[in-house]
Amino acid sequence: MDARIKRLFGNTVIFTVGKFVSKMLVFFMMPLYTACLSEAQYSTADLITQLANLLIPLACLGIADGLFRNAAAKEGDKEAFFSSGMAILAISSAGFLLLSPLLLLLEYFASYVWLIVIFVLCSNFHSVCAQYVCAIGRTKTFAVQGIVNTALNIGFNLLFLLGFDMKIEGYVLSVVCADFVTTLLLIVYCRLWRAFSVKKISRKIMGEMLRFSLPLIPTTVFWWITGVSDRYLVARMRSDAENGLYAAAYKIPTLLTYVVSVFNEAWRLSAVKESDDPDACAEFFGKVFRYYAAIVFVGGAALIAFAKVASVVLFADSYFEAWLYVPVLVLATVFTSFDSFLATAYFTKKKTMVSFYTSMLGAVLNVVLNLIWIPSWGAVGASVATLISYFAVFVLRAATMHRYIRFNLQIPRIAINTVLLGGMTLIMMTEPHLWQLYVGLLAAAVACLNAPALLSMLKMLPEMLKGRMKR
């Protein structure tokens, strides 16, 4: 068994225990959210958190990624990276606080500016500390802190929503408080104060990290525009109630995002460590992508097939119509998953400007299509615009990837799987006679097409787990 693949799957198991389990627990809080919040209230709470997510990389200058990329490398003084990264975070956070009154100009969010500010600050300090812990190899601690963060989030949700009936403020504050407490626990348990030294703050290292991370900021902004701006436009051009349904529908494709994000955490760590030899790196990327694509396609087929069932289980009755948007959003999530994988190649090779250009294309296309389709088609138009935008980014990244890492994308397999998932989506949306049978047959075809890769992964699992047990 390839030692690199073994290490990758070992890290994936650890991150699965931490991050995926954590995300799943939060996912199953949807019945609480839809029971405690009206469609309009859920829309507002979601828009607040999404605006905060946009401001997060701006407020920290994207330094969490820069710190991870440098601290995860084999060479370098890791404490110098952490000290310099924290110095950047402190300076950028002070700048964000000085500029935060400008948020009052956004009338829709004027009453919630204080929530947005503390959300951004707590998230950034948590992210920087957690990414450093992961980068220095303490992956189990990284996984456990994810579970702790989720448990705290659930606890604060129950307290604020059920106990104090705080509605929108309670929804957002639960995330803020969980991040704050988890950061304190990381500092104490990992003794991060020992990794920080004013003497080790280096202008050279700060400059190096910023040159890497700054291009990722507009990239993140463009990615946010592609994935989130449609919710603001639906709320503005249609209604908060329709956007509440649309935001709820996003939660089901998020299951696939959770799976992919867990894998990407481990994958990014492995890719950085294996990036020195171009030929070996290309071979490694090709092997991993085969497994990755199989998981994404089979997961996407399952979510499309069970979109209605999931909506019944997770949503209050008034939210049931949200299922209509789910199949298209799942297909969009399939391609954003591939976009994320290819972005790892740019990240590994420190070609972050390429991520910038490709994500800009997706953002511009998304906004144009949203402005055309949302007034007439509402959230359905927004979901189709999202799908086309992510697909366009994938095509552009696939076409340029050979310049940096030459690996086999297996385009024919991607094309066949895409046609099958597209067929499932159309059938789910139109519901012809015997539609359940047709959807089931297409889902089975996707499973059979990707079975060899999935079975290959399963065969490696006992050996990989045996290796972890010996450690």
HELIX and SHEET records of a PDB file:
HELIX    1   1 ALA A    3  PHE A   15  1                                  13    
HELIX    2   2 THR A   16  PHE A   20  3                                   5    
HELIX    3   3 VAL A   21  PHE A   27  1                                   7    
HELIX    4   4 MET A   30  CYS A   36  1                                   7    
HELIX    5   5 GLU A   39  CYS A   60  1                                  22    
HELIX    6   6 ILE A   63  ALA A   71  1                                   9    
HELIX    7   7 LYS A   78  LEU A   99  1                                  22    
HELIX    8   8 SER A  100  LEU A  105  5                                   6    
HELIX    9   9 GLU A  107  TYR A  112  5                                   6    
HELIX   10  10 VAL A  113  ALA A  135  1                                  23    
HELIX   11  11 THR A  139  ASN A  157  1                                  19    
HELIX   12  12 LEU A  158  GLY A  163  3                                   6    
HELIX   13  13 LYS A  167  TYR A  189  1                                  23    
HELIX   14  14 LEU A  192  ARG A  194  5                                   3    
HELIX   15  15 VAL A  198  LYS A  200  5                                   3    
HELIX   16  16 ARG A  203  SER A  213  1                                  11    
HELIX   17  17 LEU A  216  MET A  237  1                                  22    
HELIX   18  18 ASP A  240  ALA A  249  1                                  10    
HELIX   19  19 THR A  254  LYS A  273  1                                  20    
HELIX   20  20 PRO A  278  ALA A  305  1                                  28    
HELIX   21  21 ALA A  307  LEU A  314  1                                   8    
HELIX   22  22 ASP A  317  TYR A  325  5                                   9    
HELIX   23  23 VAL A  326  THR A  348  1                                  23    
HELIX   24  24 THR A  352  TRP A  377  1                                  26    
HELIX   25  25 ALA A  379  THR A  400  1                                  22    
HELIX   26  26 MET A  401  ARG A  403  5                                   3    
HELIX   27  27 ILE A  411  THR A  430  1                                  20    
HELIX   28  28 TRP A  435  LYS A  470  1                                  36    
END                                                                             
